[in-house]
Amino acid sequence: MNIFLTIGRIFFGVGIMGIGVLHFFYPGIRPLIIPELTNIPSDLSFVVYFIALLLIGTGSLITIGKKFNTISLLMGVIFLALFLFGHLPWSLSAGSFNDYWVNTNKILALCGGFLAISTINAPKPEHKIVQLLAKIGPIGMYLYAIMLYNFAVGHFNNLEGISNIVPKYIPFPAFWTFLGGVALMGSAISIFTRFKVRTILLLLALNLFIWLLMLHLYYTILFPHWRDGENFIGSLTCLSFCGTALVISQTASKKNETYTQQSSDSVQEILNEIGKPLKTFT
């Protein structure tokens, strides 16, 4: 048994479960999932609970390691759709760096996490559509790397602002903020260039776990109700990102270097498959 792979999968699953549970304690759909739907009408509250149960159920399967490959793959596709059609339009309309961009990058990284999880000891899918979708699994680590890169740039461009987030008990906040940006940027470059991914992503996972303990949990305990539980979201996403880093460190291999052509071919095959009924109908 690969202990890093197991811990990474559990961390990610627990993080997803936690995000689902928060929907029972705070109003509407969490902005991390869909922006601007915290004031959802009461007659549509079943949508909130459906999303909550979907996240809890998926996270539970991932955590216990039972029949999680297909559901993780499908959730990765769903989160990619949420990124493209939910978060990205809001972020672009808002203009400069803002809270929308933070959640936009987080949803993309969670998408990458789901796809990375789906590749763990994955059996060959029986359904043809699932077989085609499974070919996009290797791109998960690159979607995750985009988040790392963007957050690193945010550390460098807004050094003073992000330094203010560092807890007061930690000295030299500007130094740690800059060092954090270096860690994120270095990890992104490692993934994109395939340079020592195993070692660097293990170090990133350790880094993220330290941030979880010293920063995110610190604010979650002190200010649990800030922005309707956003500090909880910060802790849970950090845990999920830590888990994703562990999974990528163990699953990135040379056999995935052909992912670009495979993904392109699979997308075309999917479109062809979807088009068959339309051609028959017309």
Buried (B, 14 or more C-beta within 10 A) or exposed (E): EBEBBBBBBBBBBBBBBBBBBBBEEBBBBBBBBBBEBBEBEEEEEEBBEEBBEBBBBBBBBBBEBEEBBBBBBBBBBBBBEBBEEBBBEBBEEBEEBEBBBBBBBBBBBBBBBBBBBBBBEBEEBEEEEBEBBBBBBBBBBBBBBBBBBBBBBBBBEBBEEBBEEBEEEEEEBEEBBBEBBEBBBBBBBBBBEEEEBBEBBBBBBBBBBEBBEBBBBBBBEEEEEEEBBBBBBBBBBBBBBBBBBBBBBBBBEEEBEEBEEBBEEBBEBBEEEEEEEEEEEE
